[in-house]
């Protein structure tokens, strides 16, 4: 058995811990089934946004007529779009492999590791152990138990980038972040998209008004079935047929498409690691349980990122990785703070949010709520942006910002000043003290705060 100072499982944000450990001269075993870089680089944020950027441009061209511009899209080169996805991933892989080969105190195991006993992992036919172990083992697509699905070559976020031809039709099972982003992309390039969502709205975690507007805009270019459980799927020739049942009416819905895309949620990889063999507990969903300091139930084992299933975003995983490294080597422990976690959903229209929703805030606070339309400010009006809006949730007594939500152009950029203020525990005065350029979209933030009203 080989003993190391540190074992890191996972090559996504686990790379942050590896960098820190080798820079301090520690011996490190890095265990990852691959590909290097984790979900974000290979099958998540990076490749999906490379596809979504041209999809946004397509939609802007289609909507240009409202501005008095008549434009035509003569060709969409699907193969070129998919090829462009691969280049930055390959370049990153090459750079990481070269870096690994030059570090003497680092051993990389490109395989699935399995705990065999306390602090001991079997990987690539060898047993390894360490004084400190960091689990960033991630998650994978959850595949629902739909009759016949296992016999169909379905797509997920992990293999969709291997497509070489644009599907004529696509059925998407799911209505969360991944589902709506890929629905936007494929619909924009001309695929006929149908969404089956078992919940009563798209992206259930966002504000209801935002979900409603997204559905309204999506229904202009795709078919959406809410409250509908997919029960069966089968393939006949080149077509896949899906049968679903509406929960509210019991009505059966049958539709066919060339491809089926499963985006029904995520599943922890902790089961692949068999973490129970080292005394690490998981929750009912299979995610690794941690305390406020990201410590697992086993001393000197920490977990972070998608492995713990809290806020499954790359920027959060990077922050969690920094916290676990600090807590592993410093006596004074630091808690992971989730109160101002931001996120963006790159649909069209774009969505961004930070903090609590209105319903969450009401449970423990007296609140004020403010809303503003994009068209309420000069720049939004000039853009003829008549649907997008912002929403602020403020603590009544203190003016503290509890949450902020945006749907519309540049949402992920507009929200950053709110994120910064919330991170500093600031109130609405922090935002109003800085001048806002006129006419520019950030005036939306001030307009929203100027419309605060008490809610029961």
N, C-alpha and C positions, 0 to 999 in steps of 0.2 A: 504494500500500500504506500502511495506517495502522499506526503504531507505538505500542504501549502499554508502560507499565512492567510490567504483569502481565496474563497471560491465564489465566482460570480456566475449565476445562471441567467442566460438571456443576453442577446447582443444589441437590443434596442437601447434604452436608457441605461442598461447595465454597462454599456461602454463608458459612461461617465464615471462609474465606480472603478472600472479597470484602469482608466487613465489616472485617476487619483492614487490608486494603489501602487501602480508601477512607478509613478513619479516619486513615491516615497521609498522606493527600493524594496517593496514587499514582493514575495513570491506569489504569483497569481495563477489559478486555474480558471480558464474561461470556458464555460460549457454552453453550447448552443447548437440546436439541431439545424440552424441556418434557415434561410440565407442570412449572411451577415447584415447587420443594421436593423433587424427587427421589423415589426409591422409597418411602422411609419414610412421608412425608406422604401420597402419592397412592395407592399400591397396596401398601403394606407394613404396617409396624407400627401406624400410627395407625388406618386404616380396619378392619384385621382385628381389632384389639382392641376396637373399638366394637361389632363383631358378636359377639365371643367373650364379652364381659361378660354380655349377656343369655343366651347359651348356658350359661354357668356357673350363672346363677340357675335356669334350667330344670332343669338336672341336680340342683341342690340340692333343688328342690321334689320332683322324682321320687324322690330318695333320703330324703326326710324321714320316710318311713314307719318306717325303722329307729329313729328317735327317738320314735316313738309319735305322729307327726303325720300325719294323712291330709289331703292337699291335692290339688287338681285344677287343671290348666291348661286353661282353657276356650277360649283363643284366642291365636294367635301372629300378629301383624300383620307379615307379611314386608315389605310395601311400606314400612311405617313404619320398620322396622329399617334397610332399605337407604337410605331417605331421610335418616335420622339420620347415616349415614356421610358424606353429601355436604356437610352444613352446615359443619363445622369446616374441611374442605378448601377450600371456596369462600371462607370468611372469611380463611383464611391466604393464598390466592392474591391476594385483593383487597389485603390489607395489604402483601404483598411487591411487588405491582405499583405501589402508591402510593409505597412506599419507593424503588423503583428510579427512578421518574419525578422524584424530588426530589434525586437525587445527580448533580451536574454532571460529576464525573470518572469516571462509570460508563456504559459502553455495553453494553446487553443485546442479544444476538443469539439470537432464538428459532428456532434451526435446528440441523441437524446440521453440525458442523465437520469438515473433512477436511484433514489435513496434505498439502500439495503439495510441500514441500521443508523443509530445516532451519529450525525455529522459525517456520514460516509455515503459517497455517491459512486455507483458503478457506471462508467462511461467508456465507450470504445474498448470494452473488454478489460478495463483496469479499474481498481478501486482507489478513490482519492478522498482525502479528508482535509479539513482546515480548522483553524481556531475561530474564524469568522466566515459566515456564509450569507450571501446576499441573493435573494430570489426575485429576479425580474423576468419570470418565465412566460409572461404574456397570456394571451387568449387566442382563440380560434373561432371561426364561424360556428354558430349553433345550428345544427340541422334538425328541424322539427320532424317528429315521427309521422310523416305523411305517406300514406299507402302508395307504393309504386315509385316513390321518389328515388330510392336507392338504385333503381335500374336505369335511371336517366342521367346523361352526362350534364348535370346542372352546373351553373356558374355560381361562384362566390366572389368576394373581393380578392381572393387569393389566386384565382385562375382567369379572371375576366380579362386581364391584360395580355393574355395569350391569344385572344381572338384575332383572326387575320381578315375576316370579312364582316362588314356591318350586318347585324341581324335585321331582317325585315320587320319582325315582331318580337317583342320580349314581354314575358310575364315576370313581375318582381314580387316575391313573397316577403312582406315586411314593410314597415312604414317609418323606420327610424332614420338616423343620420345617413347611414350607408345607402339605404334604399332610396331616399329622396335625392341624394347627390347623383347617384347613377341614373335614376329616372330622368333627372334634368339633362345629363349628358346625352344619353341615348335618344331621348325625345328630340333634343336640339339637332342632332345629326340626321334625323329622319326616321328613326326606328319607331314603330307603333308600340307604345308602352301601355301595359295594364298593371296596376298595383292592387294586390290583395293585402289588406291590413286588418288584423284581427281586433285591434283596438278601435275606439270610437273616433279617433282622429289621427292625423299624421303627426309624427314626433310628439308623443303624449307629454313629454317633459317640458315643452315650451308653453308660453302663455296661450290660452285658448284662442285669443284674437289673432295671434300670429299663425297658429295652426290653420285657422279658418281662412285667412288671406292666402296662405300658401296653397291650400286646397283649391281655392277659387282660381288662382293663377294657373295651377297645374292642370285643372280640368279643361282649360282652353286647348291643351295639346296632348292629353292622355286620359285614359279611363281609370277611375279610382273606385274601389269597393272597400268601404269601411265596415267594421263589425262583421267581418267575413272570415271564416276559418277555412283554410284550404284542407280538404279531406283526402283527395286522391289526385294522382298525376300519372299519366302514361304516355308513351311515345308511339306514334304510328308513322312510319316513314321518316320524313324530315321534320315533322311537327310534333309538338308536345301539347297535350290537352290537360287542363287543370279543372277540377270540379271543386267548388267551394259552397259553403252554406252560410247565409246571412243569419247572425245570431238573433237579430230583432224580429225578423219576419219568417225565418225558416226557409226562405226561398233559395233554391239551388241555382248556382251560377256556373256556367261552363264556358270556357274560352280556350282558344288554341293559339300557339305562337311557335316561332322557330326556336327560340331559346327561353330557358327559365333561369332566373337569377334568384338565389336564396340569400336574403339579408334579414333574417328573423332574430337577430341578436348575437351575443357572443358567449363563448364557453371557456372557462378557465383551463389552462394547461397544467394546473396543479396535479390533476389525476395522472398525467403522463409521468410526472416526477415521483409519484407515490410518496408525497410529503408526510403522510401519516407514519411512515417507517422511521422518521426521525423526530416524531412527537410534535409536528406542526399541525395545528388544527385548521380546518376549513369551515366555511359557513354552509348553509343549506343549498346554496347555489354552486358550491364547489370552489369558491374563491378563498384565498388564504386570509385568515383572520389576523389583524394587527391591532395594536393599541394606538394611542395618539402619537407615540414616538416611532411608529412603524415597526415595532418589535413583534415578532410572532410569539406563539405560546412556548417556544423553545429558546432558551437563553443563547445569545450570540448568533441567532438567525433572524435576519430582517427581510421584509418583502416590500415591494413597491410596484408602481405601474399597473398595467392591466391585470397582473397576477392577483391584485387585491380587490379589483372590481369597484373602486370608489368613483373616481372621475377619470374616465378612460380617454384621456387626451395626452398627446406627446409632451406638451408644455407642463402638464401636471406631473407626468412621470419623471421628467428631468428635475423638477423641484423636489419630488419625493426622493429621488436618488441622492440629491445633495443633502437632504435631511438625514437619511439613513447612514450615509458616510460620516457625517458630523457626529451623530449619536453613537456610532460604533467606536469612535476614537477620542471622545471628549466626555469628561465626567458630567458636565452640565448638559442635560438633555434638551432638545428643541422639539416642540410639537409641530406637526404638520397642520398648517392653517388652511382650511377649505372655505372660508367665508367669502372670499372674493375670487372664486374660480371662474374664469371667462371661457367662452367657447364660441365658435362660429360654425355655421352650417352653410356650405357653399352651394346653395340652390340658386334658382333665379325666380323670385327675388332672394337676395342674400339675407341670412339671419345671424344675429349676434346677441349674446346676453352675458350677464354677470350677476352673481348673487341670487337672491330669493325671488320667487314668483310672488304674485299678489296673494294667492291662497296660502302659500307657505308663510309669508310675512304676517298675515292676519292671526296666525295661531299664537304668536307670542308678542306682538307689537300693536300699538295704535299707529295707523299709517295714513299717509297722504299719497295719493296717486295722481300723477300728471301724464298727459298724453299730448302729442303733437303730430300733425301730418307733415310729410316732407314738403308739401305744397304750401305750408304755413310760413316757410322762409323763402326769401327771394331766389336763392339758387335752386331749391327744389321746384319752385314754380317755373323757373326758366327751363328746367329739365322736363317739365310736364309730368312730373312724378306724382300722380294723383292717388296712389294706393298705399305706398309705404308709410310707416309711422314709427314713433318711438313711445316708450312707456317707462316711467320712473316710479319706483316704490321707495318712499321716504319715511323714516321714523318721525312721528309727529312732534314729540317732545324735544328731540335733539337736532333734527334736520339731517341726521345721518343717512347716508345712501344705503339702502338695504338691497336694492336690485335695480337693474336697468336692462331694457329689452328693445331691440331694433329689428325691423324687417324692411329692407330696401337697399338701394345702391350704396356700396362702400360701408355697409354695416360693421364689418370687422375692423375697419379703420376708425370710424366715428366713435366706437365704444371705448377706445383705448384711454382717453382722458378720464373717463369714469372709472375704469379699472385702476388707474394710478391713484386716484383720490380714495377709492375704497381700500386699496392696499395700505394707505397711510391712515386709515380709520377716520377719514375726513367727512365733513358734511357738505351741504350744497353750497356753502359760502366759498369753499375751495375752488369750485368750478366758476363761479361768477366773478371772482377776483381777477382772473386772467381775461384780457381782451380777446374777443373772437372776431375773426376777419369777416367783413361784410363786402359782398355777399358770398358766403361759402356755407357748405353743408353743416359744419360744426355749430352754427347758430341754432341748429335743431336741439342741441343739448340744453341750451339756455331757454329756448321756447318751451320745451317740455317742463322744465322746472318752474317756469312762470305760470303753468296751468295746473298747479297742485290743488287738489280738492280732497276733503276728508271722506273716507269710505267706512261704512259700518262693518 
